[in-house]
Amino acid sequence: MPRRRDEMVPDAEFRSYYGQPVIKQPIWHEPHMPAYLYLGGLSGAAGAMAAAARLTGRDRLELAARMTAFAGASAGAVFLVAELGRPERFLNMLRVFKLTSPMSVGSWTLAAHSGLTGVAAGSAVTGLLTPAGDAASVASGLSGLAMATYTAVLLADTAVPSWHEGMRELPFLFSGSALASAGAALMLTTPRAQAGPARAAAAAGAVAEVVAGGLMERRLGLVGEPYRTGRAGRLMRASRVLTLGGGLLATVAGRSRALTALSGLAITAGALCTRFGVLEAGRASAMDPRYTVVPQRDRLDAGHPASAPGR
């Protein structure tokens, strides 16, 4: 009786051309890009919370959220320009608007959100043009939702394996982290008696971030390995401990300033570890050709297309 082909031919050992990477390694720099990812998410979530505070009549919380959203957008823009090297490179990205390009949509979202948060914060500080400031605050809530998630879409819309394959969970990971970050910042800048919504946001965002990250690592299998090993693994584990610990503290942070400070600082440190960890995991997955070739072979064996965006 003839033997089956899979019994006659052993599985080939994985190899690449002299062990060289199949795709180019991301060239984004530290701390510029991780800081921008953190600050953009912080500003977006704070803008959304400012709009919610405005609509529910929480004036003190709204003021803190307006200022946080503006500060985050301004500082984030500085880090983005530093990453790009020259300011005119950002301006060049505003020459066209393409709905099919996450980079184009993100550039316009950042520009719009920065302008809206600037108007909202300026009106709150000076007391001038109050109707315009209030309208800008509400509008920044809409742009803020996009700011909190678009960077995840930007990463997933690449050929970097650990980013592209994580396209389902990355937006939830980043939006949860952004909500936790904004809640932490507002806990630290709003009187405790009026910071209840900020504490709730910090706790909810922390849970969402940890759950999304855990689900992503388990679902990705081999491609999720860079999130668990090396420097990226250490950063992601530190992020989980800090974020979850800070989120738990947020539920009781209304009792004292010390608990508020510990919770806010832990969540902030955790959010930064997440951004640095995700960036490092992407670099590691791009450098090792296994993470590009093996999943493609598996998809071909399963009868699915093996293509991925080649940016």
C-alpha positions in Angstrom: 0.0 0.0 0.0 1.5 3.4 -1.0 2.2 5.8 1.8 0.7 9.2 2.0 2.8 12.2 0.9 2.9 13.6 4.4 4.3 10.3 5.7 7.1 10.3 3.1 8.2 13.9 3.2 9.2 15.3 6.6 8.3 18.9 7.5 10.8 21.3 6.3 12.8 23.2 8.8 12.1 26.9 8.7 14.9 29.0 7.1 15.2 32.4 5.5 17.8 34.0 3.3 20.9 33.9 5.6 18.6 34.5 8.5 17.9 38.0 7.4 14.6 39.8 8.2 11.9 39.5 5.5 10.5 43.0 6.2 12.1 46.3 7.2 12.3 47.1 10.9 10.2 50.1 12.1 12.3 53.1 12.3 10.3 55.0 14.9 12.4 56.3 17.8 12.3 56.3 21.5 11.1 58.1 23.5 9.4 60.2 20.7 6.9 57.7 19.3 5.9 55.9 22.5 5.4 59.3 24.2 3.3 60.5 21.3 1.2 57.4 21.4 0.6 57.9 25.1 -0.1 61.6 25.0 -2.4 61.3 22.0 -4.5 58.7 23.7 -4.5 60.7 26.9 -5.6 63.9 25.1 -8.3 62.0 23.2 -9.8 60.3 26.2 -9.6 63.6 28.2 -11.4 65.4 25.4 -14.2 62.8 25.5 -14.4 63.2 29.3 -14.5 67.0 29.1 -17.5 66.7 26.7 -19.3 64.3 29.1 -18.6 66.5 32.1 -19.9 69.5 30.1 -23.1 67.7 29.3 -23.6 66.5 32.9 -22.8 69.8 34.6 -19.6 68.8 36.3 -17.8 72.2 35.9 -14.6 71.5 37.9 -14.0 68.1 36.2 -14.7 69.7 32.8 -12.0 72.4 33.5 -9.4 69.8 34.4 -10.3 67.6 31.4 -10.1 70.6 29.0 -6.7 71.5 30.3 -5.5 67.9 30.2 -6.7 67.4 26.7 -5.0 70.5 25.5 -1.7 69.7 27.3 -1.7 66.2 25.9 -2.4 67.3 22.4 0.3 70.0 22.5 3.0 67.9 24.0 2.1 65.0 21.7 2.5 67.3 18.7 5.9 68.3 19.9 7.0 64.6 20.2 5.5 63.8 16.8 7.4 66.7 15.1 10.6 65.5 16.9 9.9 62.0 15.5 9.4 63.4 11.9 12.5 65.5 12.2 11.1 68.7 10.6 7.8 70.5 11.2 7.1 70.8 7.5 6.8 67.0 7.2 3.7 67.1 9.4 2.3 70.0 7.3 3.0 68.0 4.1 0.7 65.2 5.5 -2.2 67.8 5.6 -1.9 68.5 1.8 -4.3 65.7 1.0 -7.1 63.8 2.8 -7.5 60.1 2.1 -10.1 58.0 4.0 -8.2 54.9 3.0 -5.0 56.0 4.6 -4.8 55.8 8.5 -1.8 58.2 8.4 -3.8 60.8 6.5 -6.9 60.4 8.7 -4.7 60.5 11.8 -2.9 63.7 10.7 -6.2 65.5 10.1 -7.6 64.1 13.4 -4.6 65.4 15.3 -4.8 68.8 13.7 -8.6 69.1 14.3 -8.4 67.8 17.9 -5.5 70.1 18.8 -7.3 73.1 17.5 -10.5 72.2 19.3 -8.8 71.5 22.6 -6.9 74.8 22.3 -10.1 76.8 21.8 -11.8 75.0 24.7 -8.9 75.5 27.1 -8.3 79.1 26.1 -11.9 79.9 26.7 -11.9 78.2 30.0 -8.8 80.1 31.2 -9.7 83.6 29.9 -13.5 83.5 30.2 -13.7 84.8 26.6 -15.9 83.4 23.8 -17.6 81.0 26.2 -20.2 79.7 23.7 -17.4 78.9 21.2 -15.3 77.3 24.0 -18.2 75.1 25.1 -18.9 74.0 21.5 -15.3 73.2 21.0 -15.2 71.2 24.2 -18.2 69.1 23.0 -16.7 68.7 19.5 -13.3 67.6 21.0 -15.2 64.7 22.6 -15.9 63.4 19.1 -12.4 64.0 17.8 -11.1 62.5 21.1 -12.7 59.2 20.4 -10.7 59.0 17.1 -7.5 60.2 18.8 -7.7 57.4 21.4 -7.8 54.7 18.8 -6.4 55.8 15.5 -2.7 55.1 16.5 -3.7 51.4 17.0 -5.1 51.3 13.5 -2.0 53.0 12.2 0.2 50.3 13.7 -2.0 47.5 12.6 -2.0 48.8 9.0 1.6 47.8 8.5 3.4 44.5 7.6 4.9 44.3 11.1 3.6 40.9 12.2 2.9 41.5 15.9 1.1 44.7 15.0 -0.8 43.6 11.9 -2.0 40.3 13.4 -3.1 42.1 16.5 -5.5 44.4 14.6 -8.6 43.0 16.5 -7.4 43.8 20.0 -5.0 46.8 19.5 -7.7 49.4 19.3 -9.3 48.1 22.6 -5.9 47.9 24.2 -5.1 51.5 23.2 -8.5 52.9 24.0 -8.6 51.2 27.4 -5.1 52.5 28.2 -6.1 56.0 27.0 -9.2 56.0 29.3 -7.2 54.8 32.2 -4.5 57.5 31.6 -7.1 60.3 31.3 -8.8 59.1 34.5 -5.5 59.0 36.3 -4.6 62.5 35.2 -8.0 63.9 36.2 -7.9 62.1 39.6 -4.7 64.1 40.3 -6.0 67.4 39.1 -9.6 67.4 40.4 -10.7 67.7 44.0 -11.5 64.3 45.4 -15.1 65.1 46.1 -15.7 65.8 42.4 -13.3 63.2 40.9 -15.6 60.2 41.2 -16.1 59.9 37.4 -12.4 60.1 36.9 -11.7 57.3 39.3 -14.4 55.2 37.6 -12.8 55.9 34.2 -9.4 54.9 35.5 -10.6 51.6 36.9 -12.7 50.7 33.9 -9.9 51.7 31.5 -7.3 49.7 33.4 -9.5 46.5 33.3 -10.1 47.0 29.5 -6.4 47.5 28.8 -5.3 44.4 30.8 -8.1 42.2 29.3 -7.4 43.3 25.7 -3.7 42.8 26.1 -4.1 39.3 27.5 -6.6 38.2 24.8 -4.3 39.5 22.1 -1.2 37.6 23.4 -3.2 34.4 23.6 -4.9 34.6 20.3 -1.7 35.5 18.3 0.1 32.3 19.3 3.6 32.4 17.7 3.2 36.0 16.5 2.3 37.0 20.1 5.7 35.6 21.4 7.5 39.0 21.1 4.9 40.4 23.6 6.0 37.8 26.1 9.7 37.6 25.7 12.7 39.9 25.9 12.5 43.6 26.6 9.0 43.8 25.3 7.8 41.0 27.5 9.3 42.7 30.6 7.6 46.0 29.7 4.2 44.3 29.0 4.4 42.4 32.3 5.3 45.6 34.2 2.4 47.3 32.4 -0.1 44.7 33.6 1.1 44.9 37.2 1.1 48.7 37.3 -2.2 49.2 35.4 -4.1 46.6 37.3 -2.7 47.7 40.7 -3.5 51.3 39.9 -7.0 50.5 38.7 -7.7 48.6 41.9 -6.4 51.5 44.0 -8.6 53.9 42.0 -11.7 52.2 43.4 -10.6 53.3 46.9 -8.6 56.4 46.0 -11.3 58.8 47.1 -10.4 58.1 50.7 -7.0 59.9 50.7 -4.6 62.0 48.6 -1.9 59.4 49.0 -4.0 56.6 47.5 -5.0 59.0 44.7 -1.4 59.8 43.9 -0.3 56.1 44.0 -3.2 55.1 41.8 -2.6 57.9 39.3 1.2 57.4 39.1 0.9 53.6 38.7 -1.6 53.8 35.9 0.5 56.5 34.1 3.6 54.3 34.4 1.6 51.3 33.2 0.3 53.2 30.1 3.8 54.3 29.2 5.1 50.7 29.6 2.3 49.5 27.3 3.4 52.0 24.5 7.1 51.2 24.8 6.3 47.4 25.0 4.1 47.4 21.9 6.7 49.3 19.9 9.5 47.0 21.1 7.4 43.9 20.3 6.8 45.2 16.7 10.6 45.7 16.2 11.3 42.2 17.5 8.7 40.6 15.2 10.1 42.5 12.2 13.6 41.4 12.9 12.9 37.7 13.1 11.7 36.3 9.8 9.8 33.4 11.6 7.0 35.8 12.6 6.5 36.8 8.9 7.0 33.5 7.1 5.5 30.8 9.4 2.1 32.4 9.8 1.9 32.8 6.0 2.8 29.1 5.5 0.1 28.2 8.0 -2.5 30.3 6.2 -1.5 28.7 2.9 -1.8 25.2 4.4 -5.2 26.1 5.7 -6.3 27.4 2.3 -6.3 31.1 3.2 -4.5 33.9 1.4 -1.1 34.7 2.9 -0.9 38.3 1.9 -0.5 41.2 4.3 -0.2 45.0 3.8 3.3 45.7 2.5 4.1 49.0 4.0 
